[in-house]
Amino acid sequence: MAQGKRQISRGADNPAHVRNVPTRAEAEEAVRVILRHVGEDPEREGLRRTPGRFVAAFEFLTRGYAQEPKSMINGALFAEEEYQEMILCKDLDFYSLCEHHLLPFFGKAHVAYLPNRRIVGLSKLARMVELYARRLQVQERLTTQIAQTIMEQIEPLGVAVVLEAEHMCMRMRGVEKQNSFVTTSAMLGVFRKNVETRQEFMNLLRSNK
C-alpha cells in the first residue's frame, strides 16, 4: 500500500466522508510543501525521508477511521443474569489529536456501565476508547462518542465516561499553561437520571487515588 489509497470506514459515526482519498505519494508531497512553507529544504539529508515517515505516523495515529465500532464488540457479549452491579474500568490510557491544531492530547479514560442481563469483555471497553481516540477529535466529542457507542452496542441500564487530558495546544502554543488539565464527562441512562448511581460512580473514581 506504499503508493496506494488508504481504506477509510464509511460508518455513520465516522466524519471522514472523503470521496477522493489522496494517494500516499500525494500526501507525502503535501508534507514537502509544508516544509518549504516554514523555510526548510525537504531534500536535505535529515528531511529526505521525513514526508514518508510523517504520513506513516499520521496514518497510525488516525487508524480509528479504518475501524467500525461493531467489529470491536462482536463475539464479546455474554449473558449474565446474576451480576447487577456497576462495572468500572479506570485509568485507560489514550492518545488523540486535536482537530484544531493537529497537536496531541492525552490522558486517562474512566468507563463504567450498569449491566442489563449482559456483560462485555473488559478489553472491549479499552478498545472502544482507542477506536475513537485514534481520530481527529475534540475531547468533548470523544467523551460522548465512547458513551453513546457503548450504550448502543451493549444496551446497559446506563453508561458513564470521564476523560482527564492534557492538551499540547494549550501547553506548547497559545496560552502556554503548562499545568492545565481538562476533564469531560458523559452520563447516560441511570447515571444521568439517578443521583445515587452517579455518586457511586464518582466515589469509585476517587478510591485508591
Beta strands, then each sheet from edge to edge (+ up, - down):
strand 1: 77-79
strand 2: 87-98
strand 3: 104-114
strand 4: 118-120
strand 5: 136-137
strand 6: 158-167
strand 7: 182-189
sheet 1: 1+ 4-
sheet 2: 5+ 2+ 3- 6+ 7-
end
